[in-house]
Amino acid sequence: MRLGSIAVAVLLLGAVAPVRAQFDPTFNHLFCYGIHELPPQVFTPVVVDVETQLGLEQDVMVMRPSILCAPAKKTGGGLDPLPATAVPHFTCYRPKRNDPRGVTVQLTDQFGSGFYTIKSRRLLCAPTVKELGSPSGAFLP
């Protein structure tokens, strides 16, 4: 009986640790993965109004999801220019292409600083709740 209680405690601890990592400020980077729906679903494109902090405002047709970005802890590669802040998961959708006018920005991160021209829009990412498992409840290999 005691061995069974220990096993349950270990399973619960294993389930809680990944949840805690989702809100850990040291996981302040995003590592992104390509995703595919299981089973494939019919996705109806949605038109949304997007206003960015770059001053680009447009109606955007959001197509099917294509990328999941997960919080990641990165070491090395220079100092972060911003304090560590927990970030959520994001599901990213490819918008229908309709490129905005070019805007020049200066970007600074731990890998360096430079000037860039924004030429096209690639993804609209929405904060996401992530749970591990398959539609049937069994974990995939």
N, C-alpha and C positions, 0 to 999 in steps of 0.2 A: 504494500500500500504506500509506504513512504517513497519507494522508487518511482511509483506512478506520479506522486505529487511533485517530485523533483523534475520529472520529464515534462509535466504540464507547465511548471514554473519556467523551465528552459525555453519551451515553445513560446510562452507569452513574452518572455524577455526578448527573444528573437524577433517577434512581431512588433514590439515597441521600439526597438533600436532604430529600424529604418524610418519609422514615423518621426522620431526625435531628430534624426539627421536631416529630415526635410525642413526643419525650422532652426537649424544650427547656423549661426552667422558665419562660421568658417566655411560653409558650403555656399559661397557667394559668387561662384562662377556658374555658367551653364554649359553642359556637354550635350550635344544634340545628336539624335538618332533618327534614321529613316523609319517610318512606320507604315504598316498595311493593315486594313481592317480585316478582322476575322469574325465571321465569314464576311466576304465582300458585301457591302451595303450600297443601296442607291442613295447617293448624296445629292441633295437639292441645293444648288448654289444659292447664296444669300447675298443681297446687296446691303451694305452698311455704309454709313457716313463716317469717314475717318478724318480726324484733325490731328496732325503731328506737331511736335514741338519744333519742327523744322519749318513750319509755316506752310506745309503742303496739305491742302484740304481737297478731298475727292470722294465721290461715291466709288466704292470698291466692291466688285463682285468676288465674294469669297468662294473658292473652289474646295475640293475635299482636303482633309487633313493629310499632311505629308511628313511632319517632323515632330518628335517629342524632345523637348529640352529639359534635362534633369539638373537639379542643383549639384554642383561638383566642388570638391575641395582640391585646390591646386597649390602646389608648393614650387618654389623656384621661379625664375623668369622675371625677377624684378619686383619692386614694391608696388602694391596697389595704390592708385591715387585717391581712392575713396575708402572710408572705414568699412570693415566687414559688416554686411547686412544680409540676413537670411533672405533668400529668394524662393519663390514657388516653382513648381513645374510649369511648363508652358507647352501647349499644343499649337503648332504653327501650320497655317493654311496658306496655300499659294493663291494669291489674287490673280484674277484675269489680267493679263498684261495690258497696260495703258500707261506708258511711262510718263512721269511728271517732268516738269522743266528741271534743268540741272541746277543744283544748289551746291555751293562749296562750303565745307565745314572743316574745322580743325578738330582732330580727335587725339586725345591723350589717354593712354592706359599704361600698364606696367611693361609693355613691350616697346613703347616708344610714342612719339608724337608725329603727326603729319597732317597735311592738307589733302582733302579728298573731294571729288565731285560725285554727287549722288546722281546716278544715271538711270536707275530703274528700281522699281519696287519688287521685292522678292517674296516676303512673308508677312503675314499678319498673325501675331502670336497672342494667344489668350491664356490667362492663368488657369491652371488645371489641377483637379484632384486626381491623384494617381493611386491605383490599387494594383497589386500584383495578382496574376492569375489569368485563367482562360475563361471564356464564356460558360463553360461547363463547371467551373469551380476548381478544376484540376490544374496544377501548374504545368506549363509547357517546358519541354526540355531545353 
